[in-house]
Amino acid sequence: MLNTKTRTKIICTLGPACDHEDVLRGMIDAGMCVARLNFSHGSHAEHQQRIERLRKVAAEVGANIALMGDLQGPKFRIGRLRNASIQLARGQRVVLSARPDAQAIPLPHPELLTAVQVGQRVLLDDGAIALRVTERLDAASVACEVLAGGELTANKGVTVPGLALAGPSLTPKDREDVQFAIAQGLDALAVSFVRSAEDVHALRQLAHNLGGDPLIVAKIEKPEAMADLPAIVRASDVVMVARGDLGVEAAPEEVPFYQKRIILACLRAGKPVITATQMLQSMIHAPQPTRAEASDVANAVLDGSDALMLSGETAIGEFPLQAVQAMARIAAHAEASAIYQPEKLLDAARDLLADELVTPTDRQTDAITTAAVHVATSIRAKAIVCASASGFTARMVSRHRPRMAIVCLTPHRRTQRYTAFMWGVQTVITETRRSDAESLFSAACQAARQLGDVGAGDQIVVTAGLPLGSGAGHTNVIRVMQVS
């Protein structure tokens, strides 16, 4: 059975810190619903071992854990250093070069070094280190002054704010990683540095060409994506507010408002939304979060996030289990707070955002699921059970954040994995025949009882599209049932 201490889903990045079955088992018990593989780090062999280990532990405990591969995308990174790290001091002169040079910091991206101009800032490690270009040495080398120093290690990201380079959203490395992900049967793939809906379509088409049908997660980490946000939300299965690079590309004071607007757009469309990056960053080295981090996690829940993501905290941190437990505690406390008013968020989303996020077909399911939540609340039903082949009905109910349990009945494992991203949704695989409505309603009662909080005499609300198999957007039934 899924963890029910928090209804906000928790995504954990796999890495050396959780390469032990006991740690994974504890993380699942604490609330992990999705495991992330960061293809920016590690080999395919290492990822395969982690996939096999996670699946083994999830099967043993009977948990619905989705596996998400996160593509690196066209991100620039520092190359291999001569030593484990180098210390950069403010005012120091350094050289960035794509050429082999023992005295330079390796940056194996000549296209970036050719385009950068004297006077521009170069940010390393999500902005932790800042340089200013002072001199062009040749076509593939520039000299810089260190504006903000720190310890630099290999493979750290490099960003030049305001510099736009044309190029495909999927790199040759991404294509190799997609092929690996499809072969491994990963449930979701996240596309990085999305600029428009075309980037989402490109990944989906590539996956289909390789024989896969993963969920596509659009990572919003470039301000230019906001101009095409409605189309990106429609094209994606899940959206991620990737605040690390977004906070480097945009001014830090703008990021909270990007976060809120993206979340509202996803609520309007009924698409699961993840808030990610640096949520409990201090817990890489500390057993407890800071007060600011606790506030950040709580506010992400109050903003309407379906899921929260841990990165280095669980991949390389010293306290991976404690990080998941802390996130779950904070999220559960936020959900129980009197100021958690998701119905007002949904009203705001409807008022602020254009109807282009909702198609005419969607409006029928929007109306039915809204009514189902109102009915369930009025009669104090213990659960809302959604019969859903695609997961659409479940996510349209989930966006209301109802107080009662949400159960999705589906015959498809892909949909079961999809619900791992949806706030509050638990899933039961059913073999109900498509043409048999009565067996569906019977299965709904059984699924509600399976949760443990629904007993004989309790009322539930069932939503479905009849005849069964009508397709997404055809939800047309609300039925109140008493569990026997």
C-alpha positions in Angstrom: 0.0 0.0 0.0 1.2 3.5 -0.7 2.4 5.8 2.0 -0.5 7.9 3.2 1.3 10.2 5.7 1.6 12.9 3.0 -0.5 13.1 -0.1 2.0 15.2 -1.9 4.2 12.9 -3.9 8.0 12.8 -3.3 10.5 12.2 -6.1 14.0 11.0 -5.0 17.2 11.0 -7.1 19.1 7.7 -7.0 22.8 7.8 -6.5 25.7 6.4 -4.4 24.0 7.6 -1.2 21.1 5.2 -1.6 22.8 2.3 -3.3 21.6 0.0 -0.5 18.4 -2.0 -0.3 17.7 -1.0 3.3 18.0 2.7 2.5 15.7 2.4 -0.5 13.2 0.4 1.6 13.2 3.2 4.2 12.8 5.9 1.5 9.8 4.1 0.1 8.3 3.8 3.5 8.9 7.5 4.2 7.0 8.5 1.0 9.1 8.1 -2.1 6.8 7.6 -5.1 9.1 8.3 -8.0 12.8 7.4 -8.4 14.8 9.7 -10.7 17.9 8.8 -12.6 20.0 11.8 -13.5 21.6 11.1 -16.8 24.0 14.0 -16.3 25.9 11.8 -14.0 26.9 8.1 -13.9 27.2 5.4 -16.6 24.5 3.3 -18.1 25.9 0.3 -16.2 25.5 2.2 -12.9 22.0 3.3 -13.8 21.0 -0.3 -14.7 22.2 -1.6 -11.3 20.1 1.1 -9.6 17.0 0.3 -11.7 17.3 -3.4 -10.9 17.8 -2.7 -7.2 14.9 -0.3 -7.0 12.5 -2.6 -8.8 13.5 -5.5 -6.5 12.8 -3.5 -3.3 9.6 -2.0 -4.7 8.3 -5.4 -5.6 9.1 -6.8 -2.2 7.2 -4.0 -0.4 4.3 -3.9 -3.0 4.9 -0.2 -3.8 4.0 1.6 -7.0 7.3 3.4 -7.7 7.7 5.1 -11.1 11.2 5.4 -12.7 12.0 8.7 -14.4 15.1 9.3 -16.5 16.2 12.9 -16.5 18.0 13.9 -19.8 21.0 16.3 -19.6 19.9 18.3 -22.6 22.1 21.0 -24.2 23.7 22.0 -21.0 27.3 23.2 -20.9 29.5 21.6 -18.3 33.1 22.0 -17.0 35.3 19.2 -18.3 37.6 16.8 -16.3 39.9 18.6 -13.9 43.5 17.6 -13.2 42.7 17.3 -9.5 39.5 16.5 -7.7 38.7 20.2 -7.3 40.1 23.6 -7.6 39.6 26.6 -5.3 38.8 29.9 -7.0 39.3 33.2 -5.1 37.6 36.5 -5.8 39.7 38.7 -8.1 41.7 35.8 -9.4 42.4 35.6 -13.2 41.4 32.3 -14.8 41.2 31.0 -18.3 38.3 28.9 -19.8 39.4 27.0 -22.8 38.1 24.3 -25.1 41.7 23.5 -26.1 44.0 21.1 -24.1 45.7 23.5 -21.7 47.1 22.4 -18.3 46.7 26.0 -16.9 43.1 26.5 -18.0 39.8 25.4 -16.7 38.5 22.9 -19.3 35.2 23.9 -21.0 34.7 21.5 -23.9 32.2 23.6 -25.7 33.9 25.8 -28.3 30.5 27.0 -29.6 29.9 28.7 -26.2 33.4 30.1 -26.0 33.2 31.5 -29.5 29.8 33.2 -28.8 30.6 34.7 -25.3 31.6 38.4 -25.3 33.9 40.5 -23.1 32.0 41.8 -20.1 29.5 39.0 -19.9 29.1 36.9 -16.7 29.8 33.2 -16.7 28.0 31.3 -13.9 29.3 28.0 -12.7 27.6 25.4 -10.4 24.1 26.9 -10.6 25.5 30.4 -9.9 27.6 29.5 -6.8 30.7 30.7 -8.7 30.6 33.8 -10.9 33.1 34.9 -13.5 33.3 38.0 -15.8 34.9 37.7 -19.2 37.8 40.2 -19.4 39.7 39.2 -22.6 39.3 37.0 -25.6 42.5 35.0 -26.1 41.5 33.1 -29.2 38.4 31.5 -30.8 38.2 28.9 -28.1 39.7 30.5 -25.0 38.7 33.5 -22.8 40.2 35.0 -19.7 37.9 35.8 -16.8 38.0 37.5 -13.4 36.4 35.6 -10.5 33.6 37.7 -9.1 32.4 35.1 -6.5 34.7 32.2 -5.7 34.4 28.8 -4.3 35.3 25.2 -4.8 34.9 24.0 -8.4 34.6 20.3 -9.3 34.3 18.6 -12.7 31.1 18.4 -14.6 29.5 21.4 -13.0 27.0 23.3 -15.1 28.0 26.5 -17.0 25.5 29.3 -17.8 25.9 32.6 -19.6 22.8 34.7 -18.7 21.3 36.4 -21.8 23.3 34.3 -24.3 21.0 32.3 -26.6 22.5 29.6 -28.8 20.4 27.9 -31.4 20.5 24.2 -31.5 18.4 21.0 -31.1 16.8 20.2 -27.7 18.1 16.7 -27.8 21.8 16.1 -28.0 23.6 13.0 -29.3 24.1 12.0 -25.6 20.3 12.5 -25.0 19.5 10.2 -27.8 21.7 7.4 -26.4 20.1 7.9 -23.0 16.6 7.7 -24.5 17.5 4.5 -26.2 18.8 3.1 -22.9 15.7 4.3 -21.1 13.4 2.6 -23.6 15.4 -0.6 -23.4 15.1 -0.5 -19.6 11.4 0.2 -19.6 11.6 3.5 -17.7 8.2 5.0 -17.0 9.0 8.7 -17.7 11.6 10.8 -19.4 12.3 14.4 -18.5 13.4 16.8 -21.3 15.7 19.6 -20.1 15.8 23.3 -21.1 12.4 23.2 -22.8 11.9 26.3 -24.9 8.7 25.4 -26.7 6.2 22.6 -27.1 8.2 21.4 -30.1 10.9 20.2 -27.7 8.3 18.0 -25.9 7.0 16.7 -29.2 10.6 15.9 -30.4 11.2 13.7 -27.4 7.9 11.9 -27.7 8.5 11.2 -31.3 12.0 9.9 -30.7 10.7 7.6 -27.9 7.9 6.3 -30.2 10.4 5.7 -33.0 12.4 3.5 -30.6 9.3 1.5 -29.6 8.6 3.3 -26.3 5.7 5.2 -24.8 7.1 6.9 -21.7 5.4 9.8 -19.9 7.1 13.0 -20.9 8.1 15.5 -18.2 8.8 19.1 -19.4 11.4 20.9 -17.3 10.8 24.6 -17.3 14.2 26.1 -16.6 14.5 28.9 -19.2 12.5 32.1 -19.0 11.7 31.9 -22.7 9.6 28.9 -22.1 7.0 31.0 -20.3 6.0 32.6 -23.7 4.8 29.1 -24.8 3.7 27.8 -21.5 0.1 26.9 -22.4 1.3 24.8 -25.4 4.1 23.2 -23.3 1.6 22.2 -20.6 -0.8 20.7 -23.1 2.0 18.8 -24.9 3.4 17.3 -21.6 2.2 14.6 -19.3 4.0 16.2 -16.3 5.6 19.6 -15.8 8.6 20.4 -13.6 9.5 23.8 -12.1 13.3 23.2 -12.4 14.4 26.1 -10.2 18.2 25.4 -10.4 18.8 26.6 -13.9 15.7 28.8 -13.9 17.3 30.7 -11.0 20.5 31.2 -13.0 18.8 32.1 -16.3 16.4 34.5 -14.6 16.8 37.0 -11.7 16.3 35.2 -8.4 13.4 37.5 -7.4 11.5 36.3 -10.4 11.7 32.6 -9.7 9.0 32.4 -7.0 6.5 34.0 -9.4 7.5 31.8 -12.3 6.9 28.9 -9.9 3.4 30.1 -9.0 2.4 30.8 -12.5 3.6 27.4 -13.8 1.7 25.6 -11.0 -1.5 27.5 -11.7 -1.3 26.7 -15.4 -0.9 23.0 -14.5 -3.8 23.1 -12.1 -5.9 24.7 -14.8 -5.1 21.9 -17.2 -5.1 19.1 -14.7 -1.4 18.2 -15.3 0.8 17.0 -12.5 3.4 19.6 -11.5 6.7 19.0 -9.7 8.6 21.6 -7.8 12.4 20.8 -7.8 15.9 21.9 -6.9 17.6 22.9 -3.6 14.5 22.1 -1.5 16.5 20.6 1.3 20.0 21.4 0.0 21.6 21.7 3.4 20.7 18.1 4.2 23.4 16.9 1.9 25.6 17.4 4.9 23.2 18.0 7.8 20.6 15.7 9.4 18.0 18.5 9.7 16.7 21.1 7.2 17.1 24.8 7.8 14.0 26.9 8.7 14.2 28.5 5.3 14.1 25.2 3.6 11.2 24.0 5.7 9.3 27.1 4.6 10.2 26.6 1.0 8.9 23.0 1.0 5.7 24.1 2.8 5.1 26.9 0.4 5.6 24.6 -2.6 2.8 22.5 -1.2 0.6 25.6 -0.4 1.3 26.8 -4.0 -0.4 23.6 -5.3 2.5 21.3 -6.2 1.6 17.6 -6.9 5.1 16.5 -6.2 8.4 17.7 -4.7 11.8 16.5 -5.8 15.0 15.8 -3.9 18.3 15.8 -5.9 21.7 15.7 -4.3 20.0 15.2 -0.9 19.3 11.5 -1.8 21.8 11.0 -4.6 25.0 12.0 -2.8 23.9 13.3 0.6 25.0 11.9 4.0 21.3 11.6 5.2 19.2 10.4 2.3 16.5 8.7 4.4 16.3 11.6 6.8 15.8 14.0 3.9 12.8 12.0 2.6 11.4 11.8 6.1 11.8 15.6 6.7 10.2 16.4 3.4 7.2 14.1 4.1 6.7 15.7 7.6 6.8 19.2 6.2 4.4 18.4 3.4 2.0 16.6 5.7 2.0 19.5 8.1 1.3 22.0 5.2 -1.6 19.8 3.9 -3.2 19.7 7.4 -2.9 23.5 7.8 -6.0 25.7 7.8 -4.3 28.0 5.3 -4.0 25.1 2.7 -6.9 26.1 0.5 -6.4 24.5 -2.9 -10.0 25.4 -4.0 -8.9 29.0 -4.0 -5.8 28.2 -6.1 -8.0 26.4 -8.7 -10.4 29.5 -8.8 -7.3 31.7 -9.3 -6.1 29.5 -12.1 -9.5 29.7 -13.8 -9.6 33.5 -13.4 -6.0 34.2 -14.5 -5.4 31.7 -17.3 -6.9 31.4 -20.7 -9.3 28.7 -21.7 -6.7 27.5 -24.3 -5.4 25.2 -21.5 -8.7 23.3 -21.5 -10.1 21.8 -24.7 -13.9 21.4 -25.4 -13.5 17.7 -24.7 -11.7 18.4 -21.4 -14.6 20.7 -20.2 -17.0 17.8 -19.8 -14.6 15.9 -17.6 -13.8 19.2 -15.8 -17.5 19.7 -15.0 -18.1 16.1 -13.9 -15.1 15.8 -11.7 -15.7 19.2 -10.1 -19.3 18.0 -9.3 -18.0 14.7 -8.0 -15.7 16.5 -5.5 -18.6 18.7 -4.4 -20.9 15.8 -3.9 -18.2 13.8 -2.0 -17.5 16.7 0.2 -21.2 17.4 0.9 -22.0 13.8 1.9 -18.7 13.3 3.7 -17.7 10.4 1.4 -14.6 8.5 2.5 -13.3 8.2 -1.1 -13.6 9.2 -4.7 -13.0 6.3 -7.0 -12.1 7.1 -10.6 -12.3 4.5 -13.4 -9.7 5.7 -15.8 -7.8 4.1 -18.6 -5.5 7.0 -19.3 -5.4 8.6 -15.8 -7.2 11.8 -17.1 -10.2 11.5 -14.7 -7.9 10.9 -11.8 -5.7 13.9 -12.4 -8.8 16.1 -12.9 -10.1 15.0 -9.5 -6.6 15.3 -7.9 -6.2 19.0 -8.9 -9.1 19.8 -6.5 -7.0 18.3 -3.6 -10.0 16.8 -1.9 -9.8 15.8 1.8 -11.0 12.2 1.1 -9.0 9.4 -0.5 -8.6 9.3 -4.3 -8.5 5.9 -5.9 -7.8 5.2 -9.6 -9.1 2.0 -11.1 -7.2 1.2 -14.3 -6.3 -1.8 -16.4 -3.0 -0.3 -17.5 0.4 -0.4 -15.7 1.4 2.8 -17.5 -1.5 4.7 -16.0 -0.6 3.2 -12.6 2.9 4.7 -12.9 1.4 8.0 -14.1 -0.6 8.3 -10.9 2.7 8.1 -8.9 3.1 11.8 -10.0 -0.5 12.8 -9.0 -1.3 14.4 -5.7 -3.2 12.0 -3.4 -3.9 9.4 -6.0 -3.6 5.7 -5.2 -4.1 3.1 -7.9 -5.6 -0.4 -8.1 -5.1 -2.5 -11.3 -8.5 -3.9 -12.3 -9.4 -6.6 -14.9 -12.9 -5.3 -15.2 -14.4 -6.0 -18.6 -14.8 -2.9 -20.7 -18.5 -3.6 -21.3 -19.5 -4.5 -17.7 -20.5 -1.4 -15.8 -21.8 -3.3 -12.7 -18.6 -5.1 -12.3 -16.8 -1.7 -12.4 -18.9 -0.4 -9.5 -18.3 -3.6 -7.6 -14.6 -3.2 -8.2 -14.8 0.4 -7.0 -16.2 -0.7 -3.6 -13.5 -3.3 -3.3 -10.7 -0.9 -4.1 -12.1 1.6 -1.6 -12.0 -1.0 1.1 -8.5 -2.0 0.1 -7.3 1.4 1.2 -8.0 0.5 4.8 -9.9 3.7 5.7 -13.2 2.7 4.1 -15.4 0.2 5.8 -18.9 -1.3 5.5 -21.6 1.4 5.6 -19.3 4.2 4.4 -20.2 6.1 1.3 -18.0 6.6 -1.7 -18.4 8.6 -5.0 -17.5 6.8 -8.3 -16.7 8.6 -11.5 -16.4 7.0 -14.9 -17.0 7.3 -18.6 -19.8 5.0 -19.9 -19.7 3.0 -22.0 -16.3 1.9 -20.7 -13.5 2.5 -23.0 -14.9 5.8 -24.4 -11.5 7.4 -24.2 -10.0 10.4 -22.3 -12.3 13.3 -21.8 -15.6 11.3 -21.9 -16.2 11.1 -18.1 -20.0 11.3 -17.8 -21.1 9.4 -14.6 -21.2 10.2 -10.9 -22.6 7.5 -8.7 -22.9 7.6 -4.9 -22.4 4.1 -3.4 -22.6 2.6 0.1 -19.8 0.1 0.7 -21.2 -3.2 1.9 
